[in-house]
């Protein structure tokens, strides 16, 4: 009888205790949200997003333990070619991404690739955009009639503005063209932790003023002042003032009915990221979009480079680094 009781107790103990595999599976599932999946959509033939975005991705892997994916414009051999406006790799990764970061310019993607981007935007998940994302797409009539709204209407509603004009670049990368300062009343915003006033190589984009206004609930965080301006030389400052927002937050409610956080900056010249404040701005904006502003230190996110960052200058044509293949990120 004692033997039977002992055996019964042992069987009950085994039945009540979870199997080791089940415990591990449960822990993995519970921890998954702490490791966000961030997909970078790059593809611009001017500002070297194929260099700056992987640099940020490495920092986010270090800082947040994030899983990062970088999609590139590739040529037929699989090397990075930002001049190929008809392709961006790995867009299928957006299906289960926690954040989409867009730094693309005038892409003419096939409809099925473009839809992967727009479907993400409609899902209610957070979005971050850099500089030329105000003109992510450039479709043409009559071939792309159904896709034409993506040129202007789509970035305006999602990011806050479409492409309008800029104040002139005056020999790419030869000098700083925009002074950047905190917007009035935004000193305590978590995205601005550790962000000090600085001068940017980015020439100022016009997004607000004259006949134009940032859309929706866009709230400027940083204001840029153009240090040299074609529009000033032409006497057009009534339409295109020297001061304009260069970073803002907003929300976007897509067809899913869910509201997403959106962070956008019109900065993004490859040399801008040499500035620690620019890197902190980008990283803090990503933290905020993910709803993790509570993890931004008072001095801003850690923004030390993981690897050497020595980007090519901005410019069109063949000014990007040749023969580079994606690093698997």
N, C-alpha and C positions, 0 to 999 in steps of 0.2 A: 504493500500500500504506500509506504513512504516513497518508493521508487516511482510509482505512478503519479503521485502528487508532484514530485520534482520534475518529472517529464512534462506534466501539464503546465506547470509554472514556466518552464523553459519555452514551450510552444507559444504561450500567451505573450511572453516577453518579446519573442521574435516577431509575432504578429503585430504588436503595438509599435515597435520601433520602425522608422522609415528606412527603406533600403538606401545604402550609400549613394547609389547613382541618382535616386530621386532627390536626395538632399542637395547634391551638387547641381542638378538641373534647376532646382528651385532657386538656389543662390545665384546661379548665372542669370536666370531670368530677372531676379530682383535687381541685380547690379547693372543690367543692360542700359537703363536710361542714364546712368552716370558716365557712360562712354559714348558721347554723341557721334553720329555719323554725319560728316560734313562733306558735301560734294561741291567742288569748285568747277564752275563752267567758264573756261577761258577760251580765247580766240579773238585777238585783236591785232591788227597789223601795224599798230603805232606805238603802244605804250608798254610793251614787253610784259603783259600779264602772265605769259608763260614762264617768266622768271619770278615775279613778285608773289604770285599766288602760291606756288610750291613753298616759297620761303615762309609765308604765313602758316601754311599747312603744317610744316615741321614744328613751328612754335606751338600750335594747338595740340599736336600730338604730345609734346613735352608738358604743356601746361594743364591740359584737360584729360590727357590720355585718350584723345579723340581718335576715331577712325576717320582718316581723310582719304578722299578720292579726288584726283584732278583730271578733268577732261580737257583734251587738247585738240586743236586743229592739226590733223596729221596728213602727210602726203601718202602716195601709194606705197611707199617703202616703209611706212610706220614711223618716220621721223617727224619732229614738230615743224609745222609750216603754217604760221599764222596767216599767210596770204591765201590759204585754202579756205574760202568762205563757205564752202558747201559741206563741211563736216566738222563735228566735234565728237570726240570719243567718249565712251562710258556714260552717256546720258541715261542709260537704263538704270544706273545706280541711284538715280533720283527717286525711284519707286519707294524705297524704304529709308530715304535720307531724313535726318532730323533738321538739316539746314542746307539751303542752296545759296551759294555765293556766286554772283555773276559779274564777270569782267570780260565782256565780249563786245565786238563792234561790227556793225553792218554785215551780219551773217545772213546767208541765203540758204539756210538748212532745208533739206527735204521736209515735207510736211510732217512726217512721222517723227523726225528728230525734234522739230520745233514743238510738237505737241507734248513731248516728254517734259519740256521746260514749262510750258503753259499749264499742263496738268498739275505739276508740282505747285505752281503759284495758286491754282484754284483750290488746293487741298487744305489751305489754312495753316500750313507749316511756315516757319519763319524764313525770311529772305534778307540777304545782304547784297548790295550792289555797289560797284565801283565805277566811277567816271563814265566810260562809254556805254554802260548798261542803259543809259537814257536813249541810246540808239543801238540796241542789241541786234536788231534785224533791219535789213534793207531789201525788201522784195519789190519787184517791178511789175507794172502793168504791161500787157494783159496776161502775161504768163502766170503770175502769182496773185490773181485778183482776190482769191479767197483768203490769202495771207496778209494782204495789205494792212489790216488793222494792227498787226504786230509792229509795224514801223513806228507809229506815233502814239496811237490810242493806248496800246498795251503798256509801254513803259510809263506813260503819264499816270495811268490809274494804279499801277503796281508800285513803281518807284517814286512817283511824285512829280515827274516832269519828262518831257520828250527832248530830243535834240533841238536847240534853237540856234545858238551862235556862241562864240567865245571872243575874248578880247585880243587874241593874236599871240602866236608863240615866239616870234622874233628869234629865230635860230635855236632849234631844239637843244635844251640842256646847257646852254651857254651861261645862263644866269637865272636867278630866282625872280619869278614874275608875279607872285601873289603873297601878300602878308595875311596870315591866318590868326584870327582872334576869337575868343569865346563870345557867343551871342549873349545879349542882355538877358539876365535872369536865369541863365543856365549853368551857373558856376557849380552848383551842387549835383548836376546830373551825373549818374555813375559812369556813363560813357566818357566823360571828360576827366575822370580821375587820372592824374599824372600827365595830362595833356597841357602843355605850356604853349603860349603863342609862338609861332614859327613862320618862316618864309618857305614857300613851296616853289618847285620848278614848274608845277602845273600852271598853265595859263588859265585865267578865270573863265569858267562857263557861266553863261547867263541862264538863270532858271526862274527869276522872280523880279518883277518890275516892268514898267512900260505896259505892254499889252499882255504880259504873261504873269501867271501866279502859280506857285506850288499847289498841287492838288490835295484834296481831302484834308486830313488833320495833320499835315506835315508841320513839324515843329523844329525850326532851325536850332542847331547846337553850336555851329561855328560859322563865322562870316569871313569871307575873303575880300581883300581890297586889291584891285589890280594895280600893279606898280608901273605898268606900261600898257597902253590900250589903243588899238586901232580905232575903236569907237570914239574915244576921246579925240583922236586926231581928225576924225570925220565929223565931229560935232554932234554925236548921236547919244550923248549921255542921258538925255531925257527918256530914251527908249531902253538903253542898256547901261545902267549906272555902274560906277566903279566898285560898288559894294554889293555883294551877293552871297547868299548862303552857300557854303561848301560842304556842309554835313547836316543831316537832319534825321529825325525819326518820324515814322508814320505807322498806320495800320492799313491792312488790306483784307477785305472780306471777299472771298472768292465764291464760286458757285456751290461749294460745299456748305456754305453758311457759317463756316468757322473763320474767326478773325486772326490774322497773322501779324506779328511784329515785323516791321521793315526798318532797316538801317541803311542809309545811303550816303555816300560821299562822292563829290565830283572831283576830288583829288585822286592821284594815282599815277603821276609820272614816275618812271622807274627810280629816278633819283630822290623822289619824295620819301621813299622808304628808308633812306639813309638816316632820316630824322627819327629819333626815338619817339617823339610825340606823334608822328604819323603812324608808326607801328602800334603804339598804344591805342590810338584812336581806332585803328582797324580791329585790333584784338578785343578791345573793350566793346566795340559795336557788335562783334560776333557773340561775346558773352551775353550782352543784353538781349540780342535777338533770340538767343536760346533760353532766355528767362533765368540766366545765371548771374545777374548783376550783383547778387549778394556775395559772389566769389571774387569780385574785382577788388583788389587791394586798394587802400587809400592812394598809393602811388601809381596805380594803374597795373594792368596785367604785365607779367614778365615779358619783356620785349627784346632781350638779348638775342642776337642771331644764333641759330643752331649750327649753321655752316656759313662759310664765306658767302657774302652777297655782293656780287660784282656785276650788275646788270649792264647790258648794252644800253646805249642811249635810245631815246624815242626816235621815231622816224619811220617813214614808209619805205617800201621796196625790199631790199635784201639786207636790212640792218639788224635782223635778228641773228642769234647764234645758229649756225648751220650744223647739220648732222647730229642733232641732239635727239635722243630717244627718251620717252617717258621713263621715269625711274621706278615705275611699278606702284607708286603711291596712288 
